[in-house]
Amino acid sequence: MIDPLSDNPSSPSPPPPPPPHGRADIRARRPETLPILAALLVAAALIAQGSDWLAQWYVPPPSHDEAPFIIWLFSAEAEAIALPLAQFRADHPGVNIVVRKFEWDFPLLEQMPLHNGMEQPSLIQMGTTWLPAAARAGLVIPLDSLLDRSNIGEEIFHPEAWRTCVFDSRTYGVPWYMEDRCLIYRTDMLPRAPVSWDDFRAWKPLVAPNKPLLLPHGEWSVFGIFLFQEGADPLKPLSPEWVRALDQYMSFFKDGTTIYGDTLAEFHHLDAFAEGRYAAFVAGPWIVPILEKNYSKLADSWTVVPLPALRGRNTSLLGGSNWVIPTRAPKAELAWDFIEQMSRPGAQAEWKRISGGLPAVRKAWRFDHEEGSTGRAAFQGQLSDVRAAPISPAGERIDHRYAEILNDVIGDTMTPAEARAALAKEME
């Protein structure tokens, strides 16, 4: 070929210069690469117009949250929670739920100051006597703002259960379930349900040489019942009502009407109860499924009734558990969703069916289909006259100190007057 612009028409044309560095000559591509390049150009144009159009068609693959939703539960509650959790998962697909189980001797308040690098629960089951100390230490968040925009509130719960959730005029918990105390007695050993504590003294000859009553002393709960029935304040051991309550409690040990028992070994005493070595004892609703399951031969020989009365009053102790949200909860809103679910009347009634715990929501009692079973109706009926332990940050210490002093008085290593003086000094 002759280049017409060449000064020498007979000389060949020089080769074209190479393309700039990093750029390919499209004419050197094979023909099959052209559709791919065209598609890439179209995609680039779409992206250049904005990502909103593409986003409406993009569905990200399901994946678990980066942080699991962790719940701390205790003992049997951790084992019985499966059904409520299944319902919660159905409403919150993709949430990774983890339940940690602890026993009741776990030092919860000592472990709750959670630091970076530690497992961060979002929801915790807390015994009613622990909550004031947790609130005072700033370990749990106040829930008032969440309650203000929620469909649950104080009015739906048993008033005494709600009182255990309030400290310094702020609400730090939501009641989950309640536990009061009733009397369990052998119907083949006592002539009828005792109406008063004095009935035991009158019936002692009927059950001799057996002891008619077991009064545990390893905790303050039963003595607390005597305090409440006398109208005494547990924090004022020098009051006349407190003195009368201790005299009444001690009289059962002095005249041999009661067995010297330890609540911490309560379940071991059920064998003695089954063998007829004592006729009655005080306990909460958790005892019913244990007796029904492990002592089936006694099915027709025992029942549960409200507590005997002192001076015409049969007040019982109220305990149980509340829901709290720790201050460092990574999923506080999800925790609140779960609290709301567990506060529905139907969910509360279902929890009673599963665990035996008494519903804290009053409407849930309408859903109760087990009132005719042994004992459950009595525990529910006793709720008409119950009192919670003192709402104090020192609640656990008070409980422990009461148990120690009662042991000393019953064991004759401390006089009642010395016990009252020692408690009064510590209460200050």
Secondary structure, DSSP 8 states (H G I E B T S, - for coil): ---TT-SSTTS---------TT---GGGS-GGGHHHHHHHHHHHHHHHT-SHHHHTT--------SS-EEEEEEHHHHHHTHHHHHHHHHHSTT--EEEEEE-TTS-HHHH-S--TTS---SEEEEETTTHHHHHHTT-B---HHHHHTSS--GGGB-HHHHHTTEETTEE--EEEEEE--EEEEETTTSSS--SBTHHHHHHHHHHTTSBSEEEE-SSSHHHHHHHHHTT--TT-TTSHHHHHHHHHHHHHHHTT-EEEE-GGGGGGHHHHHHTTSBSEEEE-TTHHHHHHHH-GGGTTTEEEE---BBTTB--EEEEEEEEE-BTT-TTHHHHHHHHHHHTSHHHHHHHHHHH--EESBGGGGGG---TTSTTHHHHHHHTTSEEE----TTHHHHHHHHHHHHHHHHTTSS-HHHHHHHHHHHH-
